[in-house]
Amino acid sequence: MKIINYSINKFITIISVFLLLFIFGLISLVNVPIQLVPTVEKPEISISTSWSGASPEEIEREIIIRQEDKLKSLEGLESMESVSIEGKGTITLELNPKQNVSTSIIQVSNLLDQVKDIPVDADRPTIKSVSSERSPIAWFILKSKNQKKDIFKYKNFVEENIKTQFERIKGVGESGVRGGRSKEIHIVIDTNRIALAGLSLIEIANTLQNSNVDISSGFIEEGKRKYLARTTGETTSLKELEDLVIKKQGNNFIRLGQISKIALEYEDSNYIVRHLGEDAIALNIIKESGANTIEVQKELLITMEKLNNSILKEEGLYLTNVYTDTTYINNSISVVRNNLIFGAFLAIIVLLIFLRSFKSTFIIAIAIPSSIVISFIFFQLLDRTLNLISLAGISFAIGMVLDNSLVVLENIFSKIENGYSDIKKAAIDGATEVSGAILASTLTTVAVFVPIFFLSNEIGQLFKDIAISISISVILSLIVSTTLVPGLAAKILKADTKAKINSHWFNKINMFFQRVGEKFSNFVINILKMILSNFSRLVKTTLIVLICSLTATYLIFPKTEYLPEGNRNLIISILVPPQGYNIKKIKEVGLKAENKIKKLWDSNYKGEQKISSFFFVARPKSVFMGAVAENPKNIRKLIPELKSAGSNLPGFINIVTQSSLFSRSIGERRAIDINIQGSNYNSIIEVSRILFSKLKKQFPDYQIRPKPSLSNSNPEIIIDPIQLNLKEVDLTVKDLGLITNIILDGAKVSKFNLEGKEIDIKLRGNSPNDISSNNLNTKFIFHNGKLFPLNYVSNISIRNSPQQINHIERQRTIKLQISPDESVNIESALSELESFLDSNEVKSLISAKQLSIEVKGITGKLSEAKNSLSKNFIYALIISFFLLASLFQSFLYPLIVLIIVPLSSLGGLIGLKLVNFLIYEPLNMMTMLGFIILLGIVVNNSILIVYQSLNNIRKGLEPISSVISSVKNRIRPIFMTTLTTSFGLLPLAIFSGSGSELYKGLGIVILSGLIISTLFTLLLTPMAIIFMNRFVKLK
């Protein structure tokens, strides 16, 4: 190869280029963004439509059904789900992974424009795509230094002074405020009193809306000047509101202040946050796409300190960072870095033992920093990030990048040992002789990843980073081995390069490995001679090995899991109340749960379950709790504590789970969904209750959450207009809705300018706690000169209705979301649940109620991922076959090389099986990727043997002699490459730590598959060569 000659003759040029690339690699490393996991763009679109005050059934009837009817024809739509709750409807569209989301958003917008008769007071739909980067990377808590101070009053302060400061930071996309109560102007009136006084609520509301405005009033031009006109009526003080004229009676003016109490108040409590037993306000941080999580967090902490030392100090408040992704990221990077360094150290030690030369070891070891550091240039060019997946790929590449350099140098070494006195010629001939083999092995290693780049689903997006990491590193190692290695060899090596290292212990270790190596080599050669000497024995042995490996693979292939959950230091608990519970009752229950667990953060508590941070959020439909362990290693020990805290609460369902690496949705990552659908909602509820009860009894360790609730007892006041009477008093249904809203909990009728900030003006007759459902009939209305009770224009009743209505594919649905115990893999759990659903009892129940039932959730993703990886394995085999055929210029030799693949797969499964006797390590999709990577690695040894055997045959050796000679000559480099790769992988496969649960199974499969396949390669590849030569003469 010309490049080899050039590298030796122009070595200064080569070394200069590599040093420059190394420097640029370090610069790129600093600039490449760092985050927890790769960004996954989900092919999903979310559509949200708000309609203030509307019930779930109204949202469903007036908005969701009409929107779904248009969206059902969206191109590339795979599934459609919707949720209708009070005041809001949300539709989630899942698209084909190949669908362009941006184009689909435009199509969705056009379809929604065709929806007719949407309520005029409903907001326009909000359309957005779904991304993994929408999850918060950090949470901050604001508390008061003085516990007597009401922290809830500071919501507006937080929005104006903290949220804005956070959002100014480069890389921060959005900051959300949770908890607290916004300021409002409350105009409280006695509705009966003003009705008897001849005042209309509609007139009061209209006066507030029409008088409290600034509007443009045109312009005039006079000479050179243009004058803009503006009518200013906006109120800026409570006095102006009090002086607002509502009506003139005779010569008297009735002002707003005379008939009401006007005060600056706070909105009704609807979202309560507590931290470590104290009331608080929470802020989350969502970063921009592509931003460096670690750098963003640094700036957030700097900003937090500035705020604590300035404006917050003045107010007697303090802000703390209670959770951040960077803790896990930094710990994970530290673990991977240590594994990487230790793996590289072990690989170099192996080289030193085999080569017995510091110079030779240095030449090969230079491939590690050269290949790895330069690869960061391509990370930046390809706009990738450093994350757990890509770092794992770099770690796996450590041993692999040595292979090419090792094969080249070992061959150069052999030339010197065989009498080459001209080191430059030895370097050129040695590198050139194996250049074809290392090119073939590199291309096959890279080729297996090609199909992954065409996957657009979640698995494909996650695996691209590991594919890029390994592919780029291995390609760079090929360049290093054909340029830098021969160049350094020509400059550094001498005829006495094999001089012994002057160390007694080293020499003893070296001699031990030499003796073991010689005995093993002789053992392999003797077995080969015995098998190859008899063709019948050769055929039988080959068939037995292949049949046994395929059979064993089938028999021990385990059930599968989707993706590893990780081991993040955060346990989440959600308490789901019965329908109809108000926020006061939900908070009360939440406090009971908090009291059960508060001992764990007490300063005197010294147990393993010690909590460093605990937060609790009460919201309209649930209590949300989160706990962070003082010692991250003990985080799983908090799961039973939170389960206990949420137990024995009548009617409540408690779901406890560890926060997942790949999903922030509580318990949804490993959830199997049982969807019960039909046209009769009462039947759906009845069947869902029966199934829920049976499932809880049959699978007591599984967590089961119904979505929505299994109750239809959410109390709703129905105000049914009497149209004739409404017409008589000149009221519209909209007017009646506004009046009842004012009477019940108040209606937002206008805005108020408070120190330059707009806040709501709420006109109300009562707070929700001051009126009962029984005395609505006693409320009077005055309108259009007539006085009449509320029940004159409406029929008032109370009925039970759903608090939430879910649709799947436009049908009402109740979803039983089942999360199996962590010790049970998804595929096994799915089999058990399918057996349960296939029972005659369940089938009869479903049939009798004319319902349908289907299993969804993680099962669809698991099935899709398995199919994708299975196809990718086949595609990788096909690509490797034709690639090898092209390199060898034969369709026969690739079959010889690939014959080892079944044994490598079996080896990976055996390793996984053995590990499971010690710790639970499921076969998840990340681990299954190991079999594809194995395919690209294990063929390398076969290529070396086939390549050498063909060279020997071309030189005139008999086939049997040629394969035995090739094994004898190549057994040393094969074991060197296998051991360096294996020891490079070893720390990843055996050491635990943050993030290791993501790649440990992958490391185990590659490590065990590589070792077992290497042992059989030395026998099976020569046997295949002789077998093929019997029918087709090799040349």
Protein Blocks (a to p, Z undefined) as FASTA:
>chain_A
ZZlmmmmmmmmmmmmmmmmmmmmmmmmmmmpccdfbdcdddfbdddddddehiafklmmm
mmmmmmmmmmmmpghiabdcddddehiacddddddfklcfklmmmmmmmmmmmpghiafk
bccdddddddfklpcfbdcddddfblkbcfklmmmmmmmmmmmmmmmpghiabdcdeejj
dddddddddfklmmmnopafklmmmmmmmmmccddebjadehjbccdddddfbdfbfklm
mmpcfbdehjbccdfklmcccdddddddfbdcdeehiacddddddddehiafklmmmmmm
mmmmmmmmmmmmmnopacddfbdfklmmmmmmmmmmmmmmmmmmmmmmmmmmmnopaklm
mmmmmmmmmmmmmmmmmmmmnopacdfklmmmmmmmmmmmmmmmmmmmmmmmmmmmnopa
blmlmmmmmmmmmmmmmmmmmmmmmmmmmmmmmpcbfklmmmmmmmmmmmmmmmmmmmmm
mmmmmmmmmmmpcfklmpccddfklmmmmmmmmmmmmmmmmmmmmmmmmmmmpmklmmmm
mmmmmmmmmmmmmmmmccddfbdebjadbddddddddehiafklmmmmmmmmmmmmmmmm
gfkbccfklcfbdcddddfkbccdddddfblmlmmmmmmmmmmmmgoiehiacddddddf
kbcbghklmpccdddddfblklmmmmmmmmmmmmmmmmmmbccdddddfbfkbccddddd
dfklmmmnopafklmmmmmmmmmnopafbdcdeehiacdddddfbdfklpcfklmmmpcc
deehiacdfklmoccddddddfbdcdeehiacddddddddfklcfklmmmmmmmmmmpmk
lmmmmmmnopadddehjllmmmmmmmmmmmmmmmmmmmmmmmmmmmnopaklmmmmmmmm
mmmmmmmmmmmmmmmmmpccdddfklmmmmmmmmmmmmmmmmmmmmmmmmmmmnopafkl
mmmmmmmmmmmmmmmmmmmmmmmmmmmmmpgcehklmmmmmmmmmmmmmmmmmmmmmmmm
mmmmmmmmmmmccZZ
